[in-house]
């Protein structure tokens, strides 16, 4: 959860991670290992997906990435 920016609430999600290397609230750097992908839930193989949520709606994460 990232909090409010410009009057909208933001959070990001990494789906299907098998384990995390970092903790909630920890500051991370670009390129730092965050965790390991896995095959959690109802999936057919290891993968990871990244989501951005804006006010309870998923939005295109590409607008937030350089």
N, C-alpha and C positions, 0 to 999 in steps of 0.2 A: 504494500500500500504506500503510495507516494504522497497522498494528501491533495489539497486543493491548489490549483493553479488557474488563474484567470476565471475564477468562479466555478470551475468544473473539477470533479473529483477523479483522480487517476490511480489505477493500479496495474501492475503487470503480472503475468502468469507464465510459468514454464510448465507445460503439461507433459506428463509421463516421465518425469525424472525419477530415477531409481534411488538416488540419494543426493543430498546437498553437501557442498564443501564449505559454504559460507552460511552465516547466521542472519536472521532477520535483524534489520537495523544496521548491519555492518556496511561500511563504505567499501566499494569495490572499484577497481580500475579497469579500463578497457583492456580486453585480452585475458583477464584473470579467469581462472577456472571457477565456475559457480557450482557445478555438480555433474552428475553422470546421467546420461539418457538410459532409458529402460523400456520395458514393455508392460507398463502398469495399465490396469483397466482393461477395457475391451478392445484390444489392438491385435494386429497380426504380426508385429515385429517391432524391434527397437526403433524408436524415433523420438523426436522432441518437437514440440510446437510452442511458439512464443505468441502471447496475446497481450494487447493493451486494452484496458477497459476505461471508458470515459462515462461517468455518471451511469453505471450499471449496463452499458452497452459496449459490445466489442467493436473496436474500430481498427482500421488498417494500420498495422504497426510501422509500415514503411515511412509514414509521415513523421515518425519520431526517430528514425535512424539516419545517420549520415552515410 
